[in-house]
Amino acid sequence: MNKSVLIIGAGISGLACALMLEKIGYTPVIYEKSNCLRNGGGGLTLWSNATDAIQSMGLLEEIYQNSKIISESTIQTSSGKTLAKMPLNDLATQYGTHTVGILRANLHHLLSSKLKQTEIKFGYELVDLEKTNKEVIARFANGHVDTGEFLVGADGSNSAVRKKIFPINTLRFSGYEAWRGISTYTNHNTKCGKAFEAWGNGRRFGVIPVSDSLVYWFATRNTTENRDEGEVSKEQLIDIFREFAEPVPSIIKFTEEKDITRKVIYDLKPLQNWSKGRVMLIGDAAHATTPNLGQGACMALEDAVILAQTLAENKSVSQSFKIFEETRMDRVKFIVNRSWLLGRFVQIESKLFCEVRNILVRLSPSIQRNSSFERIIGHKI
Ligand SMILES: Cc1cc2nc3c(=O)[nH]c(=O)nc-3n(C[C@H](O)[C@H](O)[C@H](O)COP(=O)(O)OP(=O)(O)OC[C@H]3O[C@@H](n4cnc5c(N)ncnc54)[C@H](O)[C@@H]3O)c2cc1C
């Protein structure tokens, strides 16, 4: 039997998928349009549901060694007043694995270093594909053509694969933009693994330790769809977040300006299907989400594990794809829609509504008793 599989994209979902497909006897080839693995891109929170998936990949200890365990996460006002606390150490005892902060580059490099049979071809941009009953033919911008038993589109939110199989554009503009950076500013709290998110009026600043000496931060601000002011300097960012108490200004100050990236945030309105014939979408290509719950990469890791499980347990590719969609669809839809609504709630601009929002968060039941949160991060594969 032809066990060749083509994976488009060497991001978190493509690398994780290749790793899991190798384990069940496939020989994947990953085609990546960039010339190398992504090096920057700040950091990520991998919640307990993602570290559970990583445990299934056999990489939990190495992830712990290459990241920072998050002991607690706090939601606070821009002036630093605590609104809610998530005792993540306690939740890890309950869920079995920790939540961690990790540099994206560390995750990419760890996943790719574990690939044994997979070839990664850099500088190959998929431009077209053709499906037959038995195989998929992929065509690349440099003229290369390859054939596989099936093809996995792991090529991110602007997926070329998705545009080929589902041509209708369902990307949704969120109403906000985000900056990301890595800072050398640390303090007692970050060294103890304490993360926080500070909420202002239409602006937010989040800090996640990724090692003893580095923190990853993200900052959001409401914007209009086509506004592009070009690069924003560190001084301008400090000014945009001037209402935020320390350590926010220091964290921005201790960031290399060249490492600050900006992205206008879009998600993908939930699709009805992620596959057509022998082509399957995973990760952001299938279900790009707003970053409010920090679940995009976490879901990509879950996808990789569950896709391999269904392929291992079922006779045909089409049957496996159907079961994969049935298994994943409700959970993913729930997370994408929750994250979208949360974005509306936290990006509120009016001072009065922000006061009401903050009171609601202060009075809300503790995170341990929040069933939605439990459903998201307490999920086990
Ligand atoms: C501000 C922000 C904060 C976030 N924070 C978190 C967090 O804390 N936790 C979390 O879990 N998630 C977070 N996310 C989401 C996370 O970044 C994404 O969900 C994740 O990177 C998706 O991985 P992916 O591999 O599916 O896609 P991508 O990372 O987009 O990778 C796709 C790859 O495909 C390649 N590619 C694209 N087109 C082609 C083509 N035609 N041919 C060949 N290759 C192609 C690209 O070059 C890229 O390497 C955040 C996102 C943002 C914007």
The ligand as a MOL file (V3000), in Angstrom:
LIG
                    3D

  0  0  0     0  0            999 V3000
M  V30 BEGIN CTAB
M  V30 COUNTS 53 58 0 0 0
M  V30 BEGIN ATOM
M  V30 1 C -1.2330 37.1030 19.0640 0
M  V30 2 C -1.3790 35.6040 19.0360 0
M  V30 3 C -1.1690 34.8780 20.1950 0
M  V30 4 C -1.3520 33.4870 20.1950 0
M  V30 5 N -1.1660 32.8050 21.3590 0
M  V30 6 C -1.3940 31.4770 21.3890 0
M  V30 7 C -1.2030 30.7420 22.6130 0
M  V30 8 O -0.8070 31.3060 23.6480 0
M  V30 9 N -1.4730 29.3970 22.6090 0
M  V30 10 C -1.9080 28.7530 21.4830 0
M  V30 11 O -2.1510 27.5390 21.5610 0
M  V30 12 N -2.0700 29.4240 20.3140 0
M  V30 13 C -1.8240 30.7520 20.2350 0
M  V30 14 N -1.9610 31.4200 19.0560 0
M  V30 15 C -2.4040 30.6600 17.8550 0
M  V30 16 C -1.2400 29.9280 17.1970 0
M  V30 17 O -0.2240 30.8420 16.8640 0
M  V30 18 C -1.7120 29.2340 15.9250 0
M  V30 19 O -2.9160 28.5620 16.1790 0
M  V30 20 C -0.6860 28.2160 15.4390 0
M  V30 21 O 0.5350 28.8490 15.1330 0
M  V30 22 C -1.2340 27.4980 14.2000 0
M  V30 23 O -0.2450 26.6310 13.6960 0
M  V30 24 P -0.3960 26.0480 12.2300 0
M  V30 25 O 0.7810 25.1570 12.0500 0
M  V30 26 O -1.7550 25.4920 12.0290 0
M  V30 27 O -0.2860 27.3190 11.2670 0
M  V30 28 P 0.9450 28.2930 11.0040 0
M  V30 29 O 1.7280 28.5130 12.2270 0
M  V30 30 O 0.3780 29.4910 10.3210 0
M  V30 31 O 1.8650 27.4820 9.9850 0
M  V30 32 C 1.5100 27.3310 8.6300 0
M  V30 33 C 2.7760 27.0450 7.8210 0
M  V30 34 O 2.3970 26.8030 6.4590 0
M  V30 35 C 3.2620 27.5110 5.5880 0
M  V30 36 N 2.5120 27.7720 4.3480 0
M  V30 37 C 1.4970 28.6520 4.1640 0
M  V30 38 N 1.0440 28.5900 2.9030 0
M  V30 39 C 1.7900 27.6470 2.2640 0
M  V30 40 C 1.7880 27.1310 0.9380 0
M  V30 41 N 0.9270 27.5640 0.0080 0
M  V30 42 N 2.6830 26.1680 0.6110 0
M  V30 43 C 3.5680 25.7020 1.5470 0
M  V30 44 N 3.6170 26.1680 2.8220 0
M  V30 45 C 2.7270 27.1210 3.1760 0
M  V30 46 C 3.6160 28.7690 6.3720 0
M  V30 47 O 4.8190 29.3510 5.8890 0
M  V30 48 C 3.7470 28.2250 7.7870 0
M  V30 49 O 5.0470 27.7640 8.0690 0
M  V30 50 C -1.7580 32.8070 19.0100 0
M  V30 51 C -1.9480 33.5370 17.8310 0
M  V30 52 C -1.7550 34.9190 17.8410 0
M  V30 53 C -1.9670 35.6720 16.5630 0
M  V30 END ATOM
M  V30 BEGIN BOND
M  V30 1 1 1 2
M  V30 2 1 2 3
M  V30 3 2 2 52
M  V30 4 2 3 4
M  V30 5 1 4 5
M  V30 6 1 4 50
M  V30 7 2 5 6
M  V30 8 1 6 7
M  V30 9 1 6 13
M  V30 10 2 7 8
M  V30 11 1 7 9
M  V30 12 1 9 10
M  V30 13 2 10 11
M  V30 14 1 10 12
M  V30 15 2 12 13
M  V30 16 1 13 14
M  V30 17 1 14 15
M  V30 18 1 14 50
M  V30 19 1 15 16
M  V30 20 1 16 17
M  V30 21 1 16 18
M  V30 22 1 18 19
M  V30 23 1 18 20
M  V30 24 1 20 21
M  V30 25 1 20 22
M  V30 26 1 22 23
M  V30 27 1 23 24
M  V30 28 2 24 25
M  V30 29 1 24 26
M  V30 30 1 24 27
M  V30 31 1 27 28
M  V30 32 2 28 29
M  V30 33 1 28 30
M  V30 34 1 28 31
M  V30 35 1 31 32
M  V30 36 1 32 33
M  V30 37 1 33 34
M  V30 38 1 33 48
M  V30 39 1 34 35
M  V30 40 1 35 36
M  V30 41 1 35 46
M  V30 42 1 36 37
M  V30 43 1 36 45
M  V30 44 2 37 38
M  V30 45 1 38 39
M  V30 46 1 39 40
M  V30 47 2 39 45
M  V30 48 1 40 41
M  V30 49 2 40 42
M  V30 50 1 42 43
M  V30 51 2 43 44
M  V30 52 1 44 45
M  V30 53 1 46 47
M  V30 54 1 46 48
M  V30 55 1 48 49
M  V30 56 2 50 51
M  V30 57 1 51 52
M  V30 58 1 52 53
M  V30 END BOND
M  V30 END CTAB
M  END
